[in-house]
């Protein structure tokens, strides 16, 4: 194997989170779901469309000095339900977290329909989206029955 093909594309991080096995082309959505912008103070590494034996091609995101919360893992399920998440401490994997896409997403994102009862602040209800299909991902609001568009949902993160 030549040194070019075995070369690491992104350096190791001391502390933080590595999200691996993101479907190719979804890394930018992952950044948006995690609210990582150009104003983010910590270093973020993004590698897109790298070869993967398991997936053909994949994306990888490394966020230094930040460990993901369960709420953030729930958001990741919208675009990368099969991704692997590793918490890094002192350059070693301290924990492996699992993204779980169940039967319903609760209080992860708001319904995209502007007249949904969940948009009414006088009657606060939990935000519930029912998962109709995982591949491809199809969601519907529990209350109004509106099918959800993933691109619009990413803008409705709680």
Rosetta silent file (secondary structure, phi, psi, omega in degrees, C-alpha in Angstrom):
SEQUENCE: XXXXXXXXXXXXXXXXXXXXXXXXXXXXXXXXXXXXXXXXXXXXXXXXXXXXXXXXXXXXXXXXXXXXXXXXXXXXXXXXXXXXXXXXXXXXXXXXXXXXXXXXXXXXXXXXXXXXXXXXXXXXXXXXXXXXXXXXXXXXXXXXXXXXXXXXXXXXXX
SCORE:     score description
SCORE:     0.000 S_00000001
   1 L     0.000  130.082 -178.264    0.000    0.000    0.000 S_00000001
   2 L   -73.414  158.172 -179.629    1.480    3.349   -0.963 S_00000001
   3 H   -64.791  -26.122 -179.893    1.969    6.061    1.629 S_00000001
   4 H   -69.130  -41.309 -178.209   -0.528    8.222   -0.238 S_00000001
   5 H   -78.090  -23.994 -179.226   -3.422    5.768    0.140 S_00000001
   6 H   -95.496   -2.286 -178.159   -2.659    4.938    3.768 S_00000001
   7 L   -67.037  136.611  177.590   -2.170    8.561    4.829 S_00000001
   8 L   -72.321  132.850 -175.803   -4.597    9.819    7.466 S_00000001
   9 L   -80.779  -29.610 -179.249   -6.793   12.581    6.048 S_00000001
  10 L  -134.435  138.091 -178.105   -7.493   14.334    9.374 S_00000001
  11 L   -71.492  160.606  178.480   -5.286   14.392   12.445 S_00000001
  12 L   -67.708  154.042  176.638   -6.291   12.871   15.766 S_00000001
  13 L  -111.677  150.541 -179.292   -7.995   15.060   18.362 S_00000001
  14 L   -74.547  -52.322 -179.759   -7.149   15.228   22.060 S_00000001
  15 L  -139.009  143.812  177.744  -10.706   15.675   23.372 S_00000001
  16 E   145.918 -151.139 -175.139  -14.034   15.899   21.604 S_00000001
  17 E  -131.473  136.978  173.241  -16.365   13.922   19.374 S_00000001
  18 E  -117.326  123.730  176.610  -15.843   11.960   16.159 S_00000001
  19 E  -109.189  111.578 -175.477  -18.901   11.185   14.053 S_00000001
  20 E  -114.091  164.087  178.666  -18.004    8.511   11.527 S_00000001
  21 E    61.586   37.440  171.563  -19.993    6.615    8.890 S_00000001
  22 E   -77.808  134.304  178.048  -22.152    9.601    7.989 S_00000001
  23 E   -54.197  139.102 -177.676  -23.806    8.924    4.623 S_00000001
  24 L   -52.224  131.679  178.278  -21.805   10.628    1.872 S_00000001
  25 L    88.921   -0.149 -176.683  -22.916   14.202    1.309 S_00000001
  26 L  -102.360   -2.320 -174.879  -24.685   14.593    4.658 S_00000001
  27 H   -61.189  -37.250  179.581  -21.887   16.187    6.718 S_00000001
  28 H   -66.508  -35.932  174.665  -23.092   19.736    6.093 S_00000001
  29 H   -65.523  -38.851  177.397  -26.544   18.771    7.374 S_00000001
  30 H   -59.260  -45.880  179.092  -24.884   17.247   10.449 S_00000001
  31 H   -59.291  -41.892 -179.835  -23.130   20.561   11.117 S_00000001
  32 H   -65.958  -42.690  179.399  -26.436   22.412   10.828 S_00000001
  33 H   -64.326  -30.104  179.188  -28.223   19.968   13.145 S_00000001
  34 L   -90.774    4.030 -179.586  -25.453   20.416   15.726 S_00000001
  35 L    58.201   39.579  176.053  -25.625   24.204   15.319 S_00000001
  36 L   -96.177  116.772 -176.534  -22.003   24.355   14.211 S_00000001
  37 L  -125.323 -174.781  176.444  -21.506   27.552   12.230 S_00000001
  38 L   -69.119  -10.132  177.356  -18.684   29.830   11.200 S_00000001
  39 L   -90.878   -5.134 -179.871  -19.079   31.401   14.655 S_00000001
  40 L   -65.087  130.190 -173.187  -18.193   28.131   16.419 S_00000001
  41 L   -83.058  -22.952 -176.312  -15.084   28.706   18.536 S_00000001
  42 L   -89.898  152.486  176.910  -13.761   25.130   18.649 S_00000001
  43 L   -64.585  138.201  178.275  -11.897   23.449   15.777 S_00000001
  44 E  -129.557  129.488  176.303  -14.100   21.341   13.494 S_00000001
  45 E  -110.103  136.570 -177.113  -12.760   18.910   10.885 S_00000001
  46 E  -132.695  125.089  176.594  -14.963   17.812    8.023 S_00000001
  47 E  -125.599  127.457 -176.750  -14.111   15.122    5.492 S_00000001
  48 E  -119.476  145.327  173.832  -16.581   14.337    2.731 S_00000001
  49 E    57.768   43.013  175.782  -16.885   11.484    0.264 S_00000001
  50 E   -87.914  150.742 -179.626  -13.993    9.406    1.554 S_00000001
  51 E   -62.240  142.209  178.235  -13.822    5.739    0.529 S_00000001
  52 E  -141.941  128.666  177.288  -15.505    3.276    2.870 S_00000001
  53 L   -64.590  -37.730 -176.244  -15.562   -0.511    2.606 S_00000001
  54 L   -74.785  -38.398 -171.112  -18.863   -0.598    4.487 S_00000001
  55 L  -116.810   -8.246 -172.879  -20.668    2.238    2.691 S_00000001
  56 E    90.146  -60.466  174.676  -18.796    2.880   -0.533 S_00000001
  57 E  -144.973  150.957 -178.059  -18.306    6.529    0.449 S_00000001
  58 E  -150.501  168.101  173.190  -18.832    8.339    3.735 S_00000001
  59 E  -115.387  156.304  177.716  -18.391   11.634    5.557 S_00000001
  60 E  -136.714  138.032  175.229  -16.631   12.207    8.890 S_00000001
  61 E  -126.269  130.905  175.260  -16.982   15.119   11.326 S_00000001
  62 E  -120.640  127.209  179.503  -14.598   15.776   14.220 S_00000001
  63 E  -120.260  115.828 -178.126  -15.482   18.409   16.803 S_00000001
  64 E   -80.079  147.245  174.843  -12.784   19.258   19.306 S_00000001
  65 L    56.223   34.131  176.641  -13.522   20.012   22.969 S_00000001
  66 L  -149.367  128.067  175.083  -17.222   19.145   22.684 S_00000001
  67 L  -107.791  134.073 -177.058  -19.098   16.006   23.693 S_00000001
  68 L   -71.353  146.095  175.518  -22.501   15.441   22.159 S_00000001
  69 L   -90.498  169.554  177.107  -25.623   15.350   24.313 S_00000001
  70 H   -63.195  -37.411  178.399  -28.438   12.829   23.921 S_00000001
  71 H   -61.368  -39.274  178.423  -30.578   15.552   22.330 S_00000001
  72 H   -68.773  -37.440  175.812  -27.873   16.099   19.696 S_00000001
  73 H   -62.587  -40.157  178.371  -27.673   12.353   19.037 S_00000001
  74 H   -61.820  -38.873  177.607  -31.445   12.329   18.538 S_00000001
  75 H   -65.366  -40.032  179.825  -31.095   15.118   15.956 S_00000001
  76 H   -59.586  -28.593 -179.242  -28.373   13.191   14.120 S_00000001
  77 L   -58.903  -22.832 -179.857  -30.837   10.350   13.612 S_00000001
  78 L   -66.272  -32.559 -175.948  -32.581   12.535   11.022 S_00000001
  79 L  -124.873  -14.064 -175.534  -29.680   12.345    8.569 S_00000001
  80 L  -146.129   60.079 -174.471  -27.214    9.770    9.901 S_00000001
  81 L   -66.739  -19.146  179.998  -29.070    7.082   11.839 S_00000001
  82 L  -102.484    5.575 -178.171  -26.305    4.516   11.213 S_00000001
  83 L   -67.073  154.293  173.762  -23.387    6.787   12.120 S_00000001
  84 E  -107.024  138.534 -176.531  -20.967    5.829   14.860 S_00000001
  85 E  -122.201  124.746  179.409  -20.130    8.424   17.494 S_00000001
  86 E  -119.415  131.388  173.210  -16.974    8.250   19.592 S_00000001
  87 E   -92.053  125.212 -176.364  -16.177   10.474   22.546 S_00000001
  88 E  -106.393  130.465  173.540  -12.440   11.116   22.654 S_00000001
  89 E  -135.044  128.777 -179.666  -10.538   11.908   25.847 S_00000001
  90 L    53.022   46.882  177.011   -6.743   12.178   25.975 S_00000001
  91 L    66.213    8.172 -179.967   -6.477   10.953   22.332 S_00000001
  92 E  -123.058  153.662  176.575   -8.331    7.686   23.131 S_00000001
  93 E   -71.800  114.620  179.949  -11.894    6.527   22.603 S_00000001
  94 E   -92.366  -34.012 -179.093  -13.515    6.905   26.021 S_00000001
  95 E  -148.569  148.939  169.942  -17.097    6.101   24.971 S_00000001
  96 E  -115.625  125.985 -178.269  -18.994    4.926   21.943 S_00000001
  97 E  -105.716  153.123 -177.887  -22.477    6.380   21.647 S_00000001
  98 E  -116.893  135.947  174.992  -25.343    4.972   19.642 S_00000001
  99 L   -90.340  127.194 -176.119  -27.845    6.854   17.566 S_00000001
 100 L  -120.988  113.760  175.931  -31.267    5.323   18.032 S_00000001
 101 L  -100.492   99.662 -177.033  -34.056    6.036   15.597 S_00000001
 102 L   -82.700 -144.645 -179.641  -37.117    4.573   17.312 S_00000001
 103 L   -88.572  -17.316 -174.138  -40.766    4.701   16.289 S_00000001
 104 E  -153.312  146.469  172.774  -41.174    8.383   17.097 S_00000001
 105 E  -103.795  122.122 -179.010  -39.073   11.534   17.581 S_00000001
 106 E  -113.249  124.209  177.390  -40.115   13.478   20.664 S_00000001
 107 L    53.916   40.422  176.511  -39.069   17.101   21.205 S_00000001
 108 L  -104.324  -48.811  177.571  -36.267   16.899   18.644 S_00000001
 109 E  -139.534  159.382  177.755  -37.728   19.108   15.882 S_00000001
 110 L   -90.993  149.921  173.497  -40.944   21.076   15.345 S_00000001
 111 L   -56.420  143.922 -177.616  -43.592   20.189   12.788 S_00000001
 112 L   -85.296   -9.684 -179.520  -43.062   22.151    9.576 S_00000001
 113 L   -81.521  120.590 -173.273  -46.773   22.966    9.113 S_00000001
 114 L   -66.204  -22.280  179.488  -47.341   26.536   10.324 S_00000001
 115 L   -99.039   10.218  177.944  -50.938   25.852   11.439 S_00000001
 116 L   -64.530  146.897 -179.558  -50.113   22.734   13.450 S_00000001
 117 H   -60.349  -25.167  179.413  -51.372   22.817   17.025 S_00000001
 118 H   -70.638  -16.672  178.217  -47.766   22.477   18.232 S_00000001
 119 H   -83.537   -7.903 -178.448  -47.062   25.952   16.804 S_00000001
 120 L   -86.536  113.713 -176.884  -49.676   27.459   19.158 S_00000001
 121 L   -72.782  -15.451  178.903  -47.900   28.835   22.222 S_00000001
 122 L   -76.669  -22.043  179.237  -51.154   28.955   24.253 S_00000001
 123 L  -126.010   77.147 -177.606  -51.389   25.159   24.199 S_00000001
 124 L   -65.740  125.603  177.680  -47.869   23.804   24.618 S_00000001
 125 L  -126.512  153.929  174.300  -47.640   20.217   23.466 S_00000001
 126 L   -66.004  146.597  179.256  -44.631   17.964   23.030 S_00000001
 127 L   -84.844  115.050 -174.896  -43.332   17.920   19.480 S_00000001
 128 E  -126.021  122.107  175.090  -43.972   14.396   18.167 S_00000001
 129 E  -118.163  128.298 -179.575  -43.077   13.066   14.746 S_00000001
 130 E   -88.050  135.022  178.563  -43.996    9.512   13.809 S_00000001
 131 E   -90.345  112.933  179.735  -41.475    7.540   11.767 S_00000001
 132 E   -85.279  -37.124 -178.342  -43.264    5.889    8.861 S_00000001
 133 E  -150.203  141.891  179.413  -40.151    4.554    7.149 S_00000001
 134 E   -94.094  -27.062 -179.233  -36.459    4.509    8.045 S_00000001
 135 L  -143.336   98.302    1.328  -35.065    3.952    4.562 S_00000001
 136 L   -76.612  155.600 -178.512  -35.880    6.319    3.026 S_00000001
 137 E   -67.763  122.671  176.058  -36.726    8.377    6.107 S_00000001
 138 E  -130.481  125.755 -177.887  -40.376    9.409    6.100 S_00000001
 139 E  -124.051  151.480  177.363  -41.879   11.329    9.007 S_00000001
 140 E  -140.466  142.322  178.057  -45.372   12.586    9.764 S_00000001
 141 E   -67.004  134.728  179.400  -46.588   14.886   12.537 S_00000001
 142 L   -63.303  -34.177 -173.069  -48.444   12.991   15.264 S_00000001
 143 L   -88.870  -51.805 -173.869  -51.016   15.793   15.652 S_00000001
 144 L  -100.408  -12.744  177.676  -51.780   17.222   12.211 S_00000001
 145 L    78.943    7.888 -178.574  -50.601   14.313   10.036 S_00000001
 146 L   -71.248  126.993  172.789  -48.473   16.528    7.795 S_00000001
 147 E   -63.300  144.257 -174.777  -45.631   14.690    6.017 S_00000001
 148 E  -106.041  137.588  176.450  -42.306   16.290    6.936 S_00000001
 149 L   -95.029  125.914 -174.702  -39.602   17.456    4.537 S_00000001
 150 H   -60.142  -37.363  179.792  -36.117   16.767    5.922 S_00000001
 151 H   -65.477  -36.964  177.022  -34.683   20.027    4.577 S_00000001
 152 H   -73.657  -37.097  179.891  -37.387   22.038    6.340 S_00000001
 153 H   -62.020  -37.045 -178.938  -37.055   19.980    9.535 S_00000001
 154 H   -60.054  -27.714  177.312  -33.373   20.811    9.818 S_00000001
 155 L   -84.512   -4.974 -178.053  -34.437   24.458   10.183 S_00000001
 156 L  -112.581   29.098  179.741  -36.922   23.517   12.946 S_00000001
 157 E   -66.566  136.966  177.670  -34.503   22.015   15.451 S_00000001
 158 L   -81.659    0.000    0.000  -35.533   22.592   19.064 S_00000001
